[in-house]
């Protein structure tokens, strides 16, 4: 019954996000306030009324947050400059690692805009493409370029779903300061991992970077196509297994701590790993599930797999409604749902010893989960 309740709440949230997209940009302050009030009120009722109130609350929140995100893209202090295609020099922080192409390098950058910030798709060509390509996520840069609207194609559409409000073309990198704090530490640890792959040939080195960190930029296109044709492209995406391996690596240290410090330390490990892997959608899903599991364990109320997955998805969609359109996010959720729902029944029915049945059941269940989306 509890699993059914959270699933219905997730359905309400998704319906609200879709309704918000249909309604278009707006501040939606009233709907947001009503949604928060209804969600808080759901804690004080029981039975079916709690489920209904939670569904209504999440529908209101989903619609309001989506409209506010769309409004942030449509209206900002950069809107006029983008329309006029002004030449600007901006302080910026790289949102993600740059994506080098054959003729140009793209990078999402976050720029301050009067107490807030907006995301732009920075595009460099020629020698500046090489300068931009060697930078890392969270590096602080000064960029010179020309503002303009996003192009109506699928590549800029992907940037729009990551909250980009426009383009910065003809980019020149004028100054650079490496990332600091937790992001700087994550970049240094990421560099240690990648340096360990140097003895390998270029293609195996690129594949290992994909397996470990989800960095597939150096994987040749024909190899990516081979993995897709074989139905194994999910191996190049960082997901729950990587988070589990990371926690297992720190397991001997974590077990020496008491419950409270152990939970905090595990949360920090998960956050650091997510930062190293650039918060890919599959990593977000896996990390959110780990946070739910750690929180439930700390509270002494272990959550079932279905409940943990659903709560993780609800939390992530509230943080970023645009994740609803991320295929990587839903493939990760589909694989997790398949494992949660089908691995145990498959394990019970497969013949052979446990060391064969267990991994085979998990693999088959995950494949069934991603098949409809694939």
N, C-alpha and C positions, 0 to 999 in steps of 0.2 A: 504493500500500500504506500509506503514512504517513497519507494522508487517511482511508482506511478505518479505521485504528487510532484516530484521534481521534474519528471518528464513532461507533465502538463504545463508546469511553470516555464520550462524551456520552450515549449510550443508557443506559449503566450508571448515570450520575449521575441522569438523569430517573427511571429505575426506582427508585432509592434514595429520591428526594424523595417520590415517590408512596407508597412503602412507609412512609416516615416519617410522612406525613399519616395513613395508615391506622392506624398503631400508636398515634398520639396523643402528647400531651406527655410528655417524659421528659428527664432530664439527659443520658443516653446518653454518658457519659464514656468507657466502655470501647470502644464502637463508634467514637467519634471518634479515640481513640488508635490503635486497630487500623487505621482508614482512613489516618491520617497515616503510620503505619509502613509499610503496604502501598504507599502512593504513593511514599514515599522508596525502598522496595525495588525498585520498578519501574525505577528508573534503572540498576540494576546487573544487569538481565537483558536479553536481546535476543530478537528474533523474536516468534512468537505468544505466548510466555509473558509478555512485557512487556505486550501488549495485554490479555490476560486479567487480569493482576495490576492493571493500571490500571483496568479495568472494575470489579473487585471493590472496589478502594480507593475509587473515586468513588461507588460504590453505598453503601458504608458511610458515607462522608462526607456524601453527600446525605441519607441517612436520619437520621444523627445531628444534622446542622445543622438539619434541618426540625423534629425533635422538640424540640431545644433552643429554637428560635424559638417553637414552640407553647407550650413550658413557660414561657418568658418572658412570654407573653401571659396564661397561666392563673395564674401565681404571681408576685406582686411585693408590695412594701410598700404598694402602692396597692389591692390586691385587696380587703381588708377595707373600706376606705373607699368603694370603688366599690359594693360590696354594700349598705353602709349608706346610700349616697347622701349622703355628708357634704358640708357646705358648707366650702369650702377657699379659701385664698389661696395661689397658687403662683407661683414664678419659672419662666419658661418661655422657650424659644427656638422661633420659628416654623420648622417643617420645610420649608414650602412657602409660596408666595403664597396668601393667603386666597381663598376661592371665594365671591364675593357672589352670593346668590340673590335671589328676589323678596321674600321675607319675612325671611330670615336670612342670616348669613354664617358659613361653616364654615372652619376652619383646623386643620391638624395641628400640634400643638405638642409639643416634647420637654421633659420635666420631670425634674429630678434626683431619684433615689430611693436614697439611702444608698450612694453610691459608684458607682452605675450610673445609668441613665435609662430612662424609659418614654415612649411616645407616646400622646397623648390627642387626641380629636377635639373641639376647642373650638367651641361654637356660640353665636353672639350674635344678638340680635334688637333691633329698635327702633333707638334712637340708637347703642347700642353696636355694632350691626352695621355702621354707617357708620364708626365708629372702628376696628373690626377690619379692615374692607375696605381701608383705605388703607395698611396695614402691608405689609412685604415679608419674604420668606424670610430667616431668620437674624436678624431683629430680636429683641432681648431685651425681654421684657415681664413685668409682674406682672399676673396675672389672678385675678379673684375669680369663683367660680361653684360649682355643685353637681355633684359627681361622680355618675356612673351608668353602667350597662352599655351597651354598644353595642346598637342596635336590630337586630332580625333582618330587615333589608331590604337591598336591593342597594347602597344608598348607604353605609350603615355597613359592609357587607361589603367594599366597596372600601377603606375606612379600615382594616379588620381586615387586609387583605392588605398594607397598608403599616405593619403592626406596631402599630396602635393597640390599647390594652388597655381603653379605656373612653371615655366622653364627659365633657365638662365643659360643662354647660348653664347658661343664664342668665349668660353671661360678661359681666363688666365689665373694661375695660382700665384699670388703675389707674396704671401707669407704663410708660414706653417708653425704651429705649436702642437706637439704630441699630446695625446689624451692624458688626463691626470686622474688621480683617485682610483676608484674601483675599475673604471673603464681602462685606465692606463695599466693597472695590474692585469686585467683580463687580456689586453693586447700583448703584454709581455709573456704571459703564460701561453697564449696562442702561438707566439713566435717560437717558444721552446718546443712545442709539439711539432710545428711545421719544420723546424730545423732537424728534428729527429728523422724526417723522411728523406733528407738529402741524399743518402747513399743509394736510393732507389732510382730506377729509370724514370723518365718524365711521366709516362702514362700511369704506371703503378703509384708514383708519388702523388699525382693528382687524385687518383681514386682513393688513396688512403686519407688524403685531406678531406675528401667527401665523406668517407665512412666515419672519421673521427670528429670533424668539425662542421660538416655540411658545406664546405667550401668547394664547389664544383666548377669554379671559374676556369680552371686550367684543364678540365677534362675535355678531350677532343669531342667534337660534335658526333662523329661516327660511333664513338664508344657510348655516348649518352643514348644514341638511337638504338644501339644493340641492347642496352639495359632496358629500354622501354619496350622493345619488341619481345624481350624475354619475360616481361612482367616483373622485372626486378629493380625498377627505377627507385622504389622506396628505400633500397639499400644506400642510396646516395643522399638520403635525407636524415638528419639527426633527429632522433625521437626518444621514446621511452627507454629503450634498451641502453642508450648512451647515458641517460640520467641515472639509471639503475647501476651501470658499471661505475660511474663516477662516485655515487654514494657508497658502493661496495669498496672502492679504493680507499675511501676515508673511513670505512667501517671500524677498523681496529682503534682508531683515535676516538671516534664517536662513542664507541661502547664504553670507554673509560669515563665518560661524563654522566652526570645525573640527568634525569628526564628533561628538566627545563633547559639547561645549557646545551644538551644534546640536540634538542629540537631547534634551538636558535642556530647552532653551528650547522646542522643539516640544511636549514633554510638558506644560510649564507652560501653554502657549497652549491646548492641548486641555483641560486641567483648568479653566482660567479660563473658557473658553467653556461647558463643561459646567455650571459653577456659575452662569453667567449665565442658562442655559436651564433651571435648576432640576432637573438630573439626570433629565429625562424618560426613560422606558424606551428610546425610540428613540435618544436622545442617549447613553445609557449604552452601547448596542450599538455605535454609531458610534465613540464615544470609546475603548471597549475594543479595537475593531479597529484604530484608529489607534495605540494603545499597543503592540499586538502587532506591527504593521507597523514601527513605529519601533524597537522592541526587536530585531526580527529583522534590520533593516537595520544597526543598531549592531553586532550580533554577526556580521554578514557571512553570515547564513543566511536569505535572503529566504523568506517563507512564501507558499504559494499562497493564493488567495482562499478556497478551501474550508477550508483549515487555519486561516487567520487568523480566519474567522468562527466556526468550531467552538471554537477555543481561547478566543475572546472570550466566547462563550456559556457555556462551562464555568466560566470565571473569575467571570462575573457571577452565575451560579446558585449557586456556592459562597459568594459574598458575601451573596446574598439569595435563598434558595430560593423565596420567595414570588413572585419574578418569573416563575416557571413559569405563573402564572395571569394574567399581564398580556397582554391582547390586543394592546396597543400594542407590547409587546416582541416578540411573535411575528410581528406584521405587519411590523415592521422587519426581523426575521431572515428572513422569507419573501421580502421584496423583495430583500434582499442575496443570498440564496441563488439567486433567479431571475437576478439580474445575473451572479453568479459562474459559474453553470452554463450559462446560455442566451444571454447577450448575444453571445458570439463566434460560435456557430453561426448565430444569427439574422442577425448582421452579414454573414456570408459568403453568405447566401442572399437577402438583400434587394437589389433593384435600385436603381440611382441612384447619385449621387455620395456620397462618404464623409461630407460634411457633413450629409447627410440620413440615411444609413444608420446612422451611429454613434449619434446620440441616439435615433433611432427604435428601434434594436435594444435599447438600454438600457431605454427606457421600456416596450417590450413585454415584455421579460424580467422587469422588476420587477412588472408587472401580472400576469403568469402566476404569479409567486411568491406574491403576496398573494391570488389568486383563491380557493384552497381555504379560507383563513381568512375571507375576506370573505363 
